[in-house]
Amino acid sequence: MSVCETCGNDYHRPITVVMDGVDHVFDSFECAIHALAAHCVQCGCRIIGHGIEGADGACYCCAHCARAGGEDGARDNVAMA
């Protein structure tokens, strides 16, 4: 059994995530996200999808936050009529 590095649960079916060459052990994707997902520099939420990386390397969760952070060219993906 392996101990989750986020919550400490000793779980019989852990998941291992390799990030930057380092193995991390978790009991759930929720714990992995809590430990490893980037934060939006504008609103602070966890970036679960691709997000948007600004010109200065800052990460944003969406185009709205990117624009609020000074990335004027950021646009949401909208369906064409």
N, C-alpha and C positions, 0 to 999 in steps of 0.2 A: 504494500500500500504506500501511497505517496501523500505528503502533506501539501495542501494548497498554500502557495506563498502569499495569497491575499487574505483568506479567511481562517487558515489554519486547520481546515477540515482534513481529516485523514481518510482519504477516499480510495476505494478499490478500483475505480475506473477513471483515473486522472487523464487530463489532456496535457500535452507538452507543446509549447509554442517556442520556436527558435526565432529570436530577434537580435540582429546584429551579432550573430554567432554565439549567443548566450541562450541556454535552455532555461525555460520557465515552466513550472508545473502548477496547474490549476485544477480545481474540481468542476469548473463550469466556464462557459464562454463569458458569462457575466463577470466573474472574477478576473478573467484575462483582460476584458475590456477595461475594467476599473483600474487595473495595474498598468496596462500598456498603451491604451489609446491616447492619442494626442488631445490636447484641449484647444478649443477655439480661443484665440487671443482676444476676441471681442466680447463674447458672451460667456465663455468659460465651459460650455458643454463639451462632452466627449465627442470626438469626431469618429463616427463609426464607418462612414462611407469614404469616398475619395477626398472630400473636402476641397478646399482651394488653397493653394500656396501662393502667397503674395510675392512681389518682386524682392522684398527683403528677407524672404524665407519664413515669414509668419504664416501660421496655419489658421484657416477659417473654416467654419462648418458649412457656410452657404454664401451665395453671392451678396445677400443683404448685409451680412456681417463684414464681408470683404470690402464692400463699398463704404460702410461705416468706419472701417479701419483705413480708408484712404486709397483703396484699389478701385479707382473710378471706372475701369473697363470691365469689371466683373459683372456678368449677366447670368440670370437663372436660365435653365434649359426650359423653354416654353414651347408648347405645341403650336405648330403653324396651322392657321385656319384653312 
